[in-house]
């Protein structure tokens, strides 16, 4: 049972707010962080990671020094070493959180959705886009900096992307087997969907300039994908429904 919040107590952070994300990082890396007070460690990790994401977007992670990071975060060099021993450890903290959060969120569809491939695909598209909307700086960092990562970090980034594609491929394969989707190459189709999802967080300025909302982008990607893969029998009686109980001709 959730404990009632006491008067004057700060509300819990949103699950994808930096503070909440850094709380999860602290739990995963408690053996690395020497600061014992969880609330202090979480707050300072948030300052550090917000600074490194901001600096990386301007000058690149490789070009960002620990001295730059200390100045931007307001912590001393010694303070930084209370949280990680070098930049690569900090990098792995960020990439692991991105990969594991995506896997946890996308791997947990609502009850009843996973049994219906078309509904599951729509849910995956929207959930992926809304997750990257909430964690945009994190996902942009993982995408834009990947080529310069050392091998262990590059493997985490690559495996995270492949894990997402496998989730989509699994839904597409089930839908094809049930006759919901008409797909010749499931893996290729999953790999073609992924760039449509990445474009939203990587090229945000383009969509902002056009006034494209996330709702419109979700609908546009869903329409585009469904128009390409939904099976449409040559002879369907008027008003016939697909496996989701919807008229294929009326899919939004």
N, C-alpha and C positions, 0 to 999 in steps of 0.2 A: 504494500500500500504506500502511496506517495505521501511523504511527510508534508503537512500543511506548512506553508511559508510563514514564518514569524513576521510580525510587524517590523518594518524597517530593513528586513533582510533582502539583499539583492536577488533578483530573479535569476534562475539558471540561464546560462547563455544558450543561444540557438545552437543546434547540433553542428552546423557548419560555420559558425562564427570562429574567428581565429583562436579565441580563448578555449573554446570547447575542443577544437582540433588539437591544440597544443596540450590539453589535458590528456588526450588519448596518446599523443607522442610520449608524454612523460611516463605514462603507464607502461609503454612498450620499451622504453629506454631508461628505466629506473636505475640500472646498473651503471649507466654512463653519466647521469646527472648527479653531481655531488651535493646539490642544495636539497636539504631534507624537507623543508616546509613546502608542501604541495602547492599552496596558493601563490607563494612567492615564485617558485620554479615555473609554474604555468604562466604567470603574468610576464616573467622575463623571457621565457621561450617565445611567447607571442610577440614581444618587442623585437627579439632577434629575428624571427622568421618573417615578420612584416617588413623589417629592414632589408633582409636579404632578397626577398621577392621584389621589393621596390628597386633596389640597386641593380639587380639582375636585369630587370626590364629596361634599365637605362644604359648599362654598360656591359652586361653579360656576367654570368656567375664566375667564369674563369678569371675575368679582370677585376673582380671584387676581392679586395684583400681583407684580412681580419681587422686591420686598422680602420678601413672604410666601414666595416660592419660595427665595430665598437663605437665609432663616432655617430653613425646613423641610429644605432639602438640606444645610445646613452649609457652603455655599460663599459666598464674598463676591459682591457685585454684579459686581465686575470678573471674578471667576471664571466667573460665568454667561455673560458676554459673550464668553468664550473658546469657547463652544459654539454660540451663536446671537446674532443681532443684535437680535431683538425677540421678543415672545411669539408673533407670527404664524408666524415661522420654526419655533419649537418646535412649534407646533400642526401645521404641515405635516409636520414630521418624524414625529410620532406617527401622523397619519392616513395618510400614505404607507406607513408600515410595516404598519399594519393592513390596508390595501387590498392591498398587494403580497404580504403573507404569505398572506392568504386566497386570492388568485388562484393563487399558486404551489402551495399545499397542495391545494386543491380541484381544480386542473387537472392533477393527477398521480395518477390512479387506478392501482392495482396492475395488473400484466399480466393480461389476460383479462377484467377487470371491465368495461371500457368497451364491449366487444362485446355485453354482455348488459344491456339497459336496466333490467330489474328489479333486478339485482344492483348496477348502477351507481347507481341511485337510492338503494338502501339504504346504499351506501357513502358517497354524498354527504351524506345525512342524518346518519349517525353521525360522519363526519369533521368536518363543520361543527360539530356539537355538542361534540365533544371538543376541537377547536381553540379554540372560544370558552370552553370550560372552562379550558383552559391559559392563555388570554390574557384572562380575564374583565375585569379593570380596563380594559384597552385597548379592548375592544369596547363596554363600558358607556360609556366616555368618548365614543367616536365616535357612539354612538346618542343619549345623553342631551344632549350639548352641541351637536348638529348645527344646531339652529335659530338659535343665537347665533353661528355661525361666519361670518367674512367670506366673500365670494363664492368666492374660489379654494379655500378649505378646504371650503366647502359642496359645491362641485363634486366634490372628491375623495371626500368621504363619500357623496354621492349616486351617483357612478359606481361606487364600490366595491359598494354595495348592488345596483345594477343588474347589475353583472358577475356577482355570485353568482346572481341570478335567471336570467340568460341561460344559465349553466351548467345549472341545473335545467331550464330550458325546452328546451335542446338534448337532454337525456336524455329528457324527456317526449315531445318530438316524434318522436324515433327510436322510442321504445316504441309510440307511437300508430301510426306508419307500419307497424310490424311486427305490430300486433294484440295487443301485450302490455298496453297501456293503453287504456282507453276514455275519451278526453278530447275535449271539444268545443272548449275554448279553452285552448291550451297556455300562453300568456303569463299568463292569469288564474290558472291552476292553480299556476304557479310563484310568482306573487306571493302566493298564499294560503298556500303552504308556508312562505315566509320568516318571517312573524310567529310561527309555531310554533317556529322555530329561535331567534328573537330572545328569546322569552319565557323561555328557559332562563337566559340571562345577565342579562337586565334585571330579572326578578322572582325572583332567586335566593332571597330571604328567604322567599317564599311556599313554594317547594319544600323548602327546608331545614326549615321548620316542619312540613311534612307528612311529612318523612322520605323524600322522593323522591330516589333515587340517579340518577346520570347513566345508568346501565345501564337503569333502569326508564323514564327519560324517552326514551331512544333507542328502546326497544322500543315505548313508547306512541305516539310520533310516527310511527314506521314502520308500526305497525298501523293507525293512523288514516288515513294517506295511502294505504296500499295498499288498504284496504277501500273507499276512495272511487274509486280509479282503475284497479285491476287489471281487465282484461277477463275476464269469466267467461262463456264460451259457454253458451247455453241448453241444449245437448245435448252434454255431455261424458261419455264412457264412464268408468266407475269406474276410478280410479287414473290418469287421464290427467294429463299434466304440462304446465306452462307452458313458455315459452321458456327458462327457467332450469333446466329439468329437474325442476321441483318441482310438486307437486299444488297447484293454486290454492286448493283448499279447505283446504289444510294450511299456508298461509303463516303464519308466526308473527307 
